[in-house]
Amino acid sequence: MAEKLIQLRVEDAIKDQADEIFKKQGLTTQTAIKIFLTQVANTGKSPFDNLFVAKD
């Protein structure tokens, strides 16, 4: 399966806090992001559904 590289920038403190939370769950941040994207792709739903409403 072909893969694509995703790069993003986040503040150091946010990354460090997320790393600690995921570490307690036995995950890396990279794995957590892969799980998130896989879940969205598999279900067709996003946790952001209905959060941002398009304005006409």
N, C-alpha and C positions, 0 to 999 in steps of 0.2 A: 504494500500500500504506500502510495506516495504521501509525503508529508510536506507541510508548509511551515515556515518559520514565522512566529509571531513575536514581535518585540514591542514592549511598552515601557513607558517611564512612569514611575510612581515615587512619591517622597520616601526618603530613607526610613522614617519612623513608621509609615504605613506598611512598607515591605517587611520591616523587622517584626512588627506586631503580628502581621499575618503569618509570617514564618513560624513564630512561636506557637500560635494557635494550631496551625496545621501539623507542626511537629508533635504536639500533644496527641494528635489524632493518628499519628504514624504516617503522615503525608508530607510531601514536599509541596511548596507553592506551585511548582510546575505541574505536579500530578493533580492537585486540586483544580487548577485551571483547566486541565485536560478533561477531568470529570465533569466540570461545569459545562464546557462546550459540548461534550458528548451527550449529556442529559438534555440540553437545549435541542440539539440536532435530532435526538431520538424521539423526543416528545412533541417537538414543534412548539413548545411553550418556553417562555422566558420568565424569570422571576420579576422582570420589569414590565410584564404585561399589565396594562391598565394603570401603570404608574405615570407614564408620560402620555398625555392625551393630545392628539393633534388638534391644533386650532385652525378653524376654517377662516 
